[in-house]
Amino acid sequence: MTTLQIDQVVETMQVLADPMRLRILFVLSEQSSLSLSALHQRLPISFSALSSHVNELKKQDLVHSRQRDNELYYSLANKAVLRLTRLF
């Protein structure tokens, strides 16, 4: 494993170390996709903080987004992320 790969793994783990980000992944694991508004209804967090957390997850390729009408819908990026949410 190269130093760059190790740095990327560490960065991803730091993103996952946040309890709210894990909650977001757990909520997304229960649905095929959700809008930010729908996520906001399910989590005890401000809309702006939620948006910030989702963007961090997106930067690490843990979630994907797609545009539908005027809203972005988020889903888990792949089956590895889904397996991660089922470990607990």
Chimera marker file (.cmm) of the C-alpha trace (Angstrom):
<marker_set name="trace">
<marker id="1" x="0.000" y="0.000" z="0.000" r="1" g="1" b="0" radius="0.5"/>
<marker id="2" x="1.418" y="3.381" z="-0.962" r="1" g="1" b="0" radius="0.5"/>
<marker id="3" x="1.644" y="6.396" z="1.313" r="1" g="1" b="0" radius="0.5"/>
<marker id="4" x="-1.077" y="8.098" z="-0.756" r="1" g="1" b="0" radius="0.5"/>
<marker id="5" x="-3.400" y="5.112" z="-0.340" r="1" g="1" b="0" radius="0.5"/>
<marker id="6" x="-2.777" y="5.044" z="3.407" r="1" g="1" b="0" radius="0.5"/>
<marker id="7" x="-3.509" y="8.773" z="3.614" r="1" g="1" b="0" radius="0.5"/>
<marker id="8" x="-6.791" y="8.235" z="1.737" r="1" g="1" b="0" radius="0.5"/>
<marker id="9" x="-7.836" y="5.426" z="4.093" r="1" g="1" b="0" radius="0.5"/>
<marker id="10" x="-7.021" y="7.588" z="7.121" r="1" g="1" b="0" radius="0.5"/>
<marker id="11" x="-9.037" y="10.483" z="5.684" r="1" g="1" b="0" radius="0.5"/>
<marker id="12" x="-12.037" y="8.222" z="5.050" r="1" g="1" b="0" radius="0.5"/>
<marker id="13" x="-11.836" y="6.811" z="8.575" r="1" g="1" b="0" radius="0.5"/>
<marker id="14" x="-11.716" y="10.329" z="10.011" r="1" g="1" b="0" radius="0.5"/>
<marker id="15" x="-14.892" y="11.169" z="8.102" r="1" g="1" b="0" radius="0.5"/>
<marker id="16" x="-16.537" y="7.996" z="9.403" r="1" g="1" b="0" radius="0.5"/>
<marker id="17" x="-15.475" y="8.752" z="12.989" r="1" g="1" b="0" radius="0.5"/>
<marker id="18" x="-18.194" y="11.383" z="13.279" r="1" g="1" b="0" radius="0.5"/>
<marker id="19" x="-21.352" y="9.945" z="14.914" r="1" g="1" b="0" radius="0.5"/>
<marker id="20" x="-23.741" y="12.072" z="12.829" r="1" g="1" b="0" radius="0.5"/>
<marker id="21" x="-22.134" y="10.956" z="9.591" r="1" g="1" b="0" radius="0.5"/>
<marker id="22" x="-22.600" y="7.346" z="10.671" r="1" g="1" b="0" radius="0.5"/>
<marker id="23" x="-26.246" y="8.090" z="11.461" r="1" g="1" b="0" radius="0.5"/>
<marker id="24" x="-26.662" y="9.552" z="7.970" r="1" g="1" b="0" radius="0.5"/>
<marker id="25" x="-25.224" y="6.368" z="6.454" r="1" g="1" b="0" radius="0.5"/>
<marker id="26" x="-27.521" y="4.212" z="8.608" r="1" g="1" b="0" radius="0.5"/>
<marker id="27" x="-30.588" y="6.190" z="7.501" r="1" g="1" b="0" radius="0.5"/>
<marker id="28" x="-29.542" y="5.933" z="3.861" r="1" g="1" b="0" radius="0.5"/>
<marker id="29" x="-29.011" y="2.193" z="4.252" r="1" g="1" b="0" radius="0.5"/>
<marker id="30" x="-32.715" y="1.837" z="5.075" r="1" g="1" b="0" radius="0.5"/>
<marker id="31" x="-33.857" y="3.590" z="1.870" r="1" g="1" b="0" radius="0.5"/>
<marker id="32" x="-32.772" y="3.380" z="-1.747" r="1" g="1" b="0" radius="0.5"/>
<marker id="33" x="-32.345" y="7.169" z="-1.819" r="1" g="1" b="0" radius="0.5"/>
<marker id="34" x="-33.493" y="10.215" z="0.111" r="1" g="1" b="0" radius="0.5"/>
<marker id="35" x="-33.588" y="13.928" z="-0.479" r="1" g="1" b="0" radius="0.5"/>
<marker id="36" x="-31.806" y="16.239" z="1.922" r="1" g="1" b="0" radius="0.5"/>
<marker id="37" x="-35.222" y="17.348" z="3.197" r="1" g="1" b="0" radius="0.5"/>
<marker id="38" x="-36.212" y="13.759" z="3.927" r="1" g="1" b="0" radius="0.5"/>
<marker id="39" x="-32.898" y="13.130" z="5.701" r="1" g="1" b="0" radius="0.5"/>
<marker id="40" x="-33.434" y="16.298" z="7.724" r="1" g="1" b="0" radius="0.5"/>
<marker id="41" x="-36.827" y="15.025" z="8.925" r="1" g="1" b="0" radius="0.5"/>
<marker id="42" x="-35.205" y="11.840" z="10.238" r="1" g="1" b="0" radius="0.5"/>
<marker id="43" x="-32.195" y="13.367" z="12.000" r="1" g="1" b="0" radius="0.5"/>
<marker id="44" x="-31.862" y="15.793" z="14.941" r="1" g="1" b="0" radius="0.5"/>
<marker id="45" x="-29.575" y="18.274" z="13.168" r="1" g="1" b="0" radius="0.5"/>
<marker id="46" x="-29.855" y="21.639" z="11.450" r="1" g="1" b="0" radius="0.5"/>
<marker id="47" x="-30.294" y="21.652" z="7.713" r="1" g="1" b="0" radius="0.5"/>
<marker id="48" x="-26.994" y="23.457" z="7.117" r="1" g="1" b="0" radius="0.5"/>
<marker id="49" x="-25.045" y="21.037" z="9.350" r="1" g="1" b="0" radius="0.5"/>
<marker id="50" x="-26.667" y="18.075" z="7.577" r="1" g="1" b="0" radius="0.5"/>
<marker id="51" x="-25.699" y="19.512" z="4.211" r="1" g="1" b="0" radius="0.5"/>
<marker id="52" x="-22.114" y="19.914" z="5.390" r="1" g="1" b="0" radius="0.5"/>
<marker id="53" x="-21.941" y="16.319" z="6.669" r="1" g="1" b="0" radius="0.5"/>
<marker id="54" x="-23.426" y="14.919" z="3.459" r="1" g="1" b="0" radius="0.5"/>
<marker id="55" x="-20.883" y="16.864" z="1.417" r="1" g="1" b="0" radius="0.5"/>
<marker id="56" x="-18.048" y="15.345" z="3.473" r="1" g="1" b="0" radius="0.5"/>
<marker id="57" x="-19.463" y="11.866" z="2.839" r="1" g="1" b="0" radius="0.5"/>
<marker id="58" x="-19.764" y="12.686" z="-0.839" r="1" g="1" b="0" radius="0.5"/>
<marker id="59" x="-16.128" y="13.878" z="-1.041" r="1" g="1" b="0" radius="0.5"/>
<marker id="60" x="-15.039" y="10.466" z="0.251" r="1" g="1" b="0" radius="0.5"/>
<marker id="61" x="-17.294" y="8.652" z="-2.276" r="1" g="1" b="0" radius="0.5"/>
<marker id="62" x="-19.373" y="7.148" z="0.504" r="1" g="1" b="0" radius="0.5"/>
<marker id="63" x="-22.606" y="8.613" z="-0.887" r="1" g="1" b="0" radius="0.5"/>
<marker id="64" x="-23.727" y="9.583" z="-4.375" r="1" g="1" b="0" radius="0.5"/>
<marker id="65" x="-26.221" y="12.212" z="-5.403" r="1" g="1" b="0" radius="0.5"/>
<marker id="66" x="-28.547" y="12.579" z="-8.341" r="1" g="1" b="0" radius="0.5"/>
<marker id="67" x="-30.804" y="15.407" z="-9.373" r="1" g="1" b="0" radius="0.5"/>
<marker id="68" x="-34.544" y="14.775" z="-9.522" r="1" g="1" b="0" radius="0.5"/>
<marker id="69" x="-36.786" y="17.756" z="-10.210" r="1" g="1" b="0" radius="0.5"/>
<marker id="70" x="-35.414" y="20.542" z="-8.002" r="1" g="1" b="0" radius="0.5"/>
<marker id="71" x="-33.840" y="18.349" z="-5.329" r="1" g="1" b="0" radius="0.5"/>
<marker id="72" x="-30.748" y="16.242" z="-4.920" r="1" g="1" b="0" radius="0.5"/>
<marker id="73" x="-31.305" y="12.678" z="-3.763" r="1" g="1" b="0" radius="0.5"/>
<marker id="74" x="-28.592" y="10.827" z="-1.887" r="1" g="1" b="0" radius="0.5"/>
<marker id="75" x="-27.825" y="7.129" z="-1.700" r="1" g="1" b="0" radius="0.5"/>
<marker id="76" x="-25.002" y="4.921" z="-0.494" r="1" g="1" b="0" radius="0.5"/>
<marker id="77" x="-22.184" y="4.813" z="-3.004" r="1" g="1" b="0" radius="0.5"/>
<marker id="78" x="-21.713" y="1.060" z="-3.093" r="1" g="1" b="0" radius="0.5"/>
<marker id="79" x="-22.310" y="-2.258" z="-1.385" r="1" g="1" b="0" radius="0.5"/>
<marker id="80" x="-19.168" y="-1.918" z="0.742" r="1" g="1" b="0" radius="0.5"/>
<marker id="81" x="-20.697" y="1.116" z="2.457" r="1" g="1" b="0" radius="0.5"/>
<marker id="82" x="-23.937" y="-0.820" z="2.940" r="1" g="1" b="0" radius="0.5"/>
<marker id="83" x="-22.014" y="-3.698" z="4.549" r="1" g="1" b="0" radius="0.5"/>
<marker id="84" x="-20.272" y="-1.208" z="6.821" r="1" g="1" b="0" radius="0.5"/>
<marker id="85" x="-23.628" y="0.059" z="8.115" r="1" g="1" b="0" radius="0.5"/>
<marker id="86" x="-24.739" y="-3.492" z="8.864" r="1" g="1" b="0" radius="0.5"/>
<marker id="87" x="-21.750" y="-4.287" z="11.085" r="1" g="1" b="0" radius="0.5"/>
<marker id="88" x="-23.414" y="-2.633" z="14.067" r="1" g="1" b="0" radius="0.5"/>
<link id1="1" id2="2" r="1" g="1" b="0" radius="0.2"/>
<link id1="2" id2="3" r="1" g="1" b="0" radius="0.2"/>
<link id1="3" id2="4" r="1" g="1" b="0" radius="0.2"/>
<link id1="4" id2="5" r="1" g="1" b="0" radius="0.2"/>
<link id1="5" id2="6" r="1" g="1" b="0" radius="0.2"/>
<link id1="6" id2="7" r="1" g="1" b="0" radius="0.2"/>
<link id1="7" id2="8" r="1" g="1" b="0" radius="0.2"/>
<link id1="8" id2="9" r="1" g="1" b="0" radius="0.2"/>
<link id1="9" id2="10" r="1" g="1" b="0" radius="0.2"/>
<link id1="10" id2="11" r="1" g="1" b="0" radius="0.2"/>
<link id1="11" id2="12" r="1" g="1" b="0" radius="0.2"/>
<link id1="12" id2="13" r="1" g="1" b="0" radius="0.2"/>
<link id1="13" id2="14" r="1" g="1" b="0" radius="0.2"/>
<link id1="14" id2="15" r="1" g="1" b="0" radius="0.2"/>
<link id1="15" id2="16" r="1" g="1" b="0" radius="0.2"/>
<link id1="16" id2="17" r="1" g="1" b="0" radius="0.2"/>
<link id1="17" id2="18" r="1" g="1" b="0" radius="0.2"/>
<link id1="18" id2="19" r="1" g="1" b="0" radius="0.2"/>
<link id1="19" id2="20" r="1" g="1" b="0" radius="0.2"/>
<link id1="20" id2="21" r="1" g="1" b="0" radius="0.2"/>
<link id1="21" id2="22" r="1" g="1" b="0" radius="0.2"/>
<link id1="22" id2="23" r="1" g="1" b="0" radius="0.2"/>
<link id1="23" id2="24" r="1" g="1" b="0" radius="0.2"/>
<link id1="24" id2="25" r="1" g="1" b="0" radius="0.2"/>
<link id1="25" id2="26" r="1" g="1" b="0" radius="0.2"/>
<link id1="26" id2="27" r="1" g="1" b="0" radius="0.2"/>
<link id1="27" id2="28" r="1" g="1" b="0" radius="0.2"/>
<link id1="28" id2="29" r="1" g="1" b="0" radius="0.2"/>
<link id1="29" id2="30" r="1" g="1" b="0" radius="0.2"/>
<link id1="30" id2="31" r="1" g="1" b="0" radius="0.2"/>
<link id1="31" id2="32" r="1" g="1" b="0" radius="0.2"/>
<link id1="32" id2="33" r="1" g="1" b="0" radius="0.2"/>
<link id1="33" id2="34" r="1" g="1" b="0" radius="0.2"/>
<link id1="34" id2="35" r="1" g="1" b="0" radius="0.2"/>
<link id1="35" id2="36" r="1" g="1" b="0" radius="0.2"/>
<link id1="36" id2="37" r="1" g="1" b="0" radius="0.2"/>
<link id1="37" id2="38" r="1" g="1" b="0" radius="0.2"/>
<link id1="38" id2="39" r="1" g="1" b="0" radius="0.2"/>
<link id1="39" id2="40" r="1" g="1" b="0" radius="0.2"/>
<link id1="40" id2="41" r="1" g="1" b="0" radius="0.2"/>
<link id1="41" id2="42" r="1" g="1" b="0" radius="0.2"/>
<link id1="42" id2="43" r="1" g="1" b="0" radius="0.2"/>
<link id1="43" id2="44" r="1" g="1" b="0" radius="0.2"/>
<link id1="44" id2="45" r="1" g="1" b="0" radius="0.2"/>
<link id1="45" id2="46" r="1" g="1" b="0" radius="0.2"/>
<link id1="46" id2="47" r="1" g="1" b="0" radius="0.2"/>
<link id1="47" id2="48" r="1" g="1" b="0" radius="0.2"/>
<link id1="48" id2="49" r="1" g="1" b="0" radius="0.2"/>
<link id1="49" id2="50" r="1" g="1" b="0" radius="0.2"/>
<link id1="50" id2="51" r="1" g="1" b="0" radius="0.2"/>
<link id1="51" id2="52" r="1" g="1" b="0" radius="0.2"/>
<link id1="52" id2="53" r="1" g="1" b="0" radius="0.2"/>
<link id1="53" id2="54" r="1" g="1" b="0" radius="0.2"/>
<link id1="54" id2="55" r="1" g="1" b="0" radius="0.2"/>
<link id1="55" id2="56" r="1" g="1" b="0" radius="0.2"/>
<link id1="56" id2="57" r="1" g="1" b="0" radius="0.2"/>
<link id1="57" id2="58" r="1" g="1" b="0" radius="0.2"/>
<link id1="58" id2="59" r="1" g="1" b="0" radius="0.2"/>
<link id1="59" id2="60" r="1" g="1" b="0" radius="0.2"/>
<link id1="60" id2="61" r="1" g="1" b="0" radius="0.2"/>
<link id1="61" id2="62" r="1" g="1" b="0" radius="0.2"/>
<link id1="62" id2="63" r="1" g="1" b="0" radius="0.2"/>
<link id1="63" id2="64" r="1" g="1" b="0" radius="0.2"/>
<link id1="64" id2="65" r="1" g="1" b="0" radius="0.2"/>
<link id1="65" id2="66" r="1" g="1" b="0" radius="0.2"/>
<link id1="66" id2="67" r="1" g="1" b="0" radius="0.2"/>
<link id1="67" id2="68" r="1" g="1" b="0" radius="0.2"/>
<link id1="68" id2="69" r="1" g="1" b="0" radius="0.2"/>
<link id1="69" id2="70" r="1" g="1" b="0" radius="0.2"/>
<link id1="70" id2="71" r="1" g="1" b="0" radius="0.2"/>
<link id1="71" id2="72" r="1" g="1" b="0" radius="0.2"/>
<link id1="72" id2="73" r="1" g="1" b="0" radius="0.2"/>
<link id1="73" id2="74" r="1" g="1" b="0" radius="0.2"/>
<link id1="74" id2="75" r="1" g="1" b="0" radius="0.2"/>
<link id1="75" id2="76" r="1" g="1" b="0" radius="0.2"/>
<link id1="76" id2="77" r="1" g="1" b="0" radius="0.2"/>
<link id1="77" id2="78" r="1" g="1" b="0" radius="0.2"/>
<link id1="78" id2="79" r="1" g="1" b="0" radius="0.2"/>
<link id1="79" id2="80" r="1" g="1" b="0" radius="0.2"/>
<link id1="80" id2="81" r="1" g="1" b="0" radius="0.2"/>
<link id1="81" id2="82" r="1" g="1" b="0" radius="0.2"/>
<link id1="82" id2="83" r="1" g="1" b="0" radius="0.2"/>
<link id1="83" id2="84" r="1" g="1" b="0" radius="0.2"/>
<link id1="84" id2="85" r="1" g="1" b="0" radius="0.2"/>
<link id1="85" id2="86" r="1" g="1" b="0" radius="0.2"/>
<link id1="86" id2="87" r="1" g="1" b="0" radius="0.2"/>
<link id1="87" id2="88" r="1" g="1" b="0" radius="0.2"/>
</marker_set>
